[in-house]
Each structure stands twice: as C-alpha cells, then as structure tokens.
Amino acid sequence: MSAQLASDISGFAAVEFAMIVPVMIMMLLGCVEVCDALNLQNRVSTIAETASLLVARCSSVSRGDLADVMRISDSIMGKYSEQALKIEIVAVQTDAANATTVLFSQDRSGGEPYGAGSTYPKLPQGVIAQNHAGIIADVTYAYRSPFGQYIHGTILVHDNLAQVTRDATITLGAQCVY
C-alpha cells in the first residue's frame, strides 16, 4: 500500500500551483509598487521643473503668483494626495564672491522657510553664475504605498531643481507678466 501511495503523482500539479501562486502574486504586487513609485517620482520632478521655470521667467513676482504655482502643482499630482506634498520656492542671488543670499522664499502654506538676506544652505557651488539670480524649487512628497506601507512605511520622494532667471535679479512685489 505504501509503495502504491509513494508512486501516486495525481496531486503533484496542485502542490506545484500552491507553491508558485504566492511568488507570482508577490511579483505582481512588486511590479505595481515599482510602477507607482516611478510615476510619483516623475510627477515630483515635473513639479520641481515647472515651479522653478514659471517663477524664473519673471523679473518680479508676487506672493499671489507663488500661491498660483503651488495650486498648479496640486493639479500635476493627479491621484496622489496633495496633503503629503511639500514645496519650497526660493529666490537666491549670488555675489562676486559666489556667496548665495536668499531674496525671498515661500512654501505651500504661505510661510517663509528662509528669511530674506539669509544664506541658502542647499545650493552647490557654481550652479548659479556670479552676480546672477536663480529660483530653486525644493519638492518633497511623503509616499505611503498601498501595499508596501506595511513593509517599509513612508518613503520620502524628493527633487530639487534650480533655474537661472532671465534677468540678473528677481524681486518680490509686482505681479509677473510673461
């Protein structure tokens, strides 16, 4: 009886299927996670590029203009929650000694993360030419994936982009005209 039972392979396919299905499901969920994360990284990079470019095209910009740029960023996020999005727009000026000074800054809440006249700590040397102004968009998104949040928690997706302004300087005050 035991020899007959040992040579019976009628349920072998079901056992193989039961072993392979969890691996296939994990691979499928992993592909969904990776595609979602890449999509989010692309959106964060687009926001950084768009925000810095829109502000850098102006010689003067108002707080209302900066708030409008923040609202545009919400529409770029698409299906992702804008509550997890953090944006800082910072205008900087370099001098002859290549020191970077903040002209103005604004975040999504309308706050001023860097005071006028302070030094901007995140800009690498030589990104903006001497005696010229630039706009930096610093974008961070706290990503909680649908499946991976139980494994790795929240992931910060970040991009920082600097654009040189059209004019040698940019001021805060009048509304921008393109």
VEXDREN-2710 file (C-alpha; in Angstrom, 1 decimal):
% VEXDREN-2710
k/r/px/py/pz
1/MET/0.0/0.0/0.0
2/SER/2.8/2.5/0.9
3/ALA/4.6/1.7/-2.4
4/GLN/1.5/2.4/-4.3
5/LEU/0.9/5.7/-2.4
6/ALA/4.6/6.8/-2.9
7/SER/4.3/6.3/-6.7
8/ASP/1.0/8.2/-7.0
9/ILE/1.6/11.7/-8.6
10/SER/-2.0/12.7/-9.3
11/GLY/-1.9/15.8/-6.9
12/PHE/1.5/16.9/-7.9
13/ALA/0.3/19.8/-10.2
14/ALA/-1.9/21.1/-7.4
15/VAL/1.1/21.2/-5.0
16/GLU/3.3/23.0/-7.6
17/PHE/0.5/25.5/-8.2
18/ALA/0.1/26.2/-4.5
19/MET/3.9/26.8/-4.2
20/ILE/4.1/29.1/-7.2
21/VAL/1.0/31.3/-6.7
22/PRO/2.3/33.2/-3.7
23/VAL/5.5/34.0/-5.5
24/MET/3.6/35.2/-8.6
25/ILE/1.3/37.4/-6.5
26/MET/4.3/39.0/-4.8
27/MET/5.9/39.6/-8.2
28/LEU/2.7/41.3/-9.5
29/LEU/2.4/43.5/-6.4
30/GLY/6.1/44.4/-6.6
31/CYS/5.6/45.5/-10.2
32/VAL/2.6/47.6/-9.3
33/GLU/4.6/49.2/-6.4
34/VAL/7.6/50.0/-8.6
35/CYS/5.5/51.5/-11.4
36/ASP/3.6/53.6/-8.9
37/ALA/6.8/54.8/-7.3
38/LEU/8.3/55.7/-10.7
39/ASN/5.2/57.6/-11.6
40/LEU/5.3/59.5/-8.4
41/GLN/9.0/60.4/-8.8
42/ASN/8.2/61.6/-12.4
43/ARG/5.4/63.9/-11.0
44/VAL/7.6/65.3/-8.3
45/SER/10.4/66.1/-10.8
46/THR/7.8/67.7/-13.1
47/ILE/6.5/69.9/-10.2
48/ALA/10.1/71.0/-9.4
49/GLU/10.8/71.8/-13.0
50/THR/7.5/73.6/-13.6
51/ALA/7.6/75.6/-10.5
52/SER/11.1/76.8/-10.9
53/LEU/10.7/77.6/-14.6
54/LEU/7.4/79.5/-14.2
55/VAL/8.9/81.8/-11.5
56/ALA/12.3/82.2/-13.2
57/ARG/10.7/83.6/-16.3
58/CYS/9.6/86.7/-14.3
59/SER/11.6/89.7/-13.3
60/SER/9.2/90.4/-10.5
61/VAL/6.8/88.0/-8.8
62/SER/4.0/88.5/-6.2
63/ARG/3.0/86.2/-3.3
64/GLY/-0.2/85.5/-5.3
65/ASP/1.9/84.3/-8.2
66/LEU/3.8/81.9/-5.9
67/ALA/0.5/80.7/-4.5
68/ASP/-0.8/80.0/-8.0
69/VAL/2.3/78.0/-8.8
70/MET/1.6/75.9/-5.7
71/ARG/-2.0/75.3/-6.9
72/ILE/-0.7/74.3/-10.3
73/SER/1.5/71.7/-8.5
74/ASP/-1.7/70.2/-6.9
75/SER/-3.1/69.5/-10.4
76/ILE/0.1/67.8/-11.5
77/MET/-0.1/65.4/-8.6
78/GLY/-3.2/63.7/-10.1
79/LYS/-4.4/60.8/-8.0
80/TYR/-1.8/61.4/-5.2
81/SER/-2.8/63.3/-2.1
82/GLU/-1.6/67.0/-2.2
83/GLN/-1.6/66.9/1.7
84/ALA/1.7/64.9/1.6
85/LEU/3.3/67.4/-0.9
86/LYS/5.8/69.9/0.4
87/ILE/7.1/72.7/-1.9
88/GLU/9.5/75.5/-1.2
89/ILE/10.3/78.1/-3.8
90/VAL/13.4/80.1/-3.0
91/ALA/14.9/83.0/-5.0
92/VAL/18.6/83.4/-4.5
93/GLN/21.3/85.9/-5.6
94/THR/25.0/85.2/-5.9
95/ASP/27.6/87.9/-5.5
96/ALA/31.1/88.4/-6.8
97/ALA/32.5/86.1/-4.1
98/ASN/29.9/83.4/-5.1
99/ALA/28.1/83.7/-1.8
100/THR/24.4/82.8/-2.1
101/THR/21.8/85.1/-0.5
102/VAL/18.1/84.5/-0.2
103/LEU/16.0/87.2/-1.8
104/PHE/12.6/85.7/-0.8
105/SER/11.1/82.3/-0.3
106/GLN/7.6/80.7/0.1
107/ASP/6.2/77.3/0.9
108/ARG/2.8/75.8/0.3
109/SER/1.3/77.2/3.5
110/GLY/2.4/80.7/2.5
111/GLY/5.2/80.7/5.1
112/GLU/8.7/81.9/4.5
113/PRO/11.2/79.0/5.1
114/TYR/14.3/81.1/4.6
115/GLY/14.4/84.8/5.6
116/ALA/15.4/87.4/3.1
117/GLY/19.2/88.0/3.4
118/SER/20.0/84.6/4.9
119/THR/22.3/82.1/3.3
120/TYR/20.7/79.3/1.3
121/PRO/22.4/76.1/2.6
122/LYS/21.4/73.5/-0.1
123/LEU/22.8/75.1/-3.3
124/PRO/26.0/73.5/-4.6
125/GLN/28.8/76.0/-5.6
126/GLY/28.7/77.1/-9.2
127/VAL/25.1/76.2/-10.0
128/ILE/24.1/79.9/-10.5
129/ALA/26.7/82.2/-12.1
130/GLN/28.3/85.0/-10.1
131/ASN/26.2/88.2/-9.8
132/HIS/23.0/86.4/-11.1
133/ALA/19.7/85.3/-9.6
134/GLY/18.1/81.9/-9.6
135/ILE/15.0/80.1/-8.5
136/ILE/15.1/76.9/-6.6
137/ALA/12.1/74.6/-6.2
138/ASP/12.5/72.0/-3.5
139/VAL/9.8/69.4/-3.7
140/THR/9.2/66.5/-1.2
141/TYR/6.4/64.0/-1.1
142/ALA/5.7/61.6/1.8
143/TYR/4.7/58.5/-0.1
144/ARG/2.7/55.7/1.6
145/SER/2.3/52.9/-0.9
146/PRO/-0.9/50.8/-0.8
147/PHE/1.0/47.5/-0.2
148/GLY/4.5/48.5/0.9
149/GLN/3.4/50.7/3.7
150/TYR/3.1/47.6/5.8
151/ILE/6.7/46.6/5.0
152/HIS/8.7/49.8/4.8
153/GLY/6.4/52.6/5.9
154/THR/6.6/56.1/4.4
155/ILE/9.2/56.9/1.8
156/LEU/10.2/60.5/1.0
157/VAL/10.4/61.2/-2.7
158/HIS/12.4/64.4/-3.3
159/ASP/13.6/66.6/-6.1
160/ASN/15.4/69.9/-6.0
161/LEU/15.8/72.0/-9.2
162/ALA/17.5/75.4/-9.8
163/GLN/16.7/77.6/-12.8
164/VAL/18.6/80.8/-13.7
165/THR/16.4/83.8/-14.1
166/ARG/16.1/85.8/-17.3
167/ASP/17.2/89.0/-15.7
168/ALA/20.2/89.4/-13.4
169/THR/17.8/89.7/-10.4
170/ILE/14.2/89.0/-9.4
171/THR/12.1/91.0/-7.0
172/LEU/9.1/90.2/-4.8
173/GLY/6.3/92.7/-5.3
174/ALA/4.6/93.2/-8.7
175/GLN/2.6/90.6/-10.4
176/CYS/4.5/88.6/-13.0
177/VAL/3.9/89.3/-16.7
178/TYR/5.3/86.7/-19.1
END
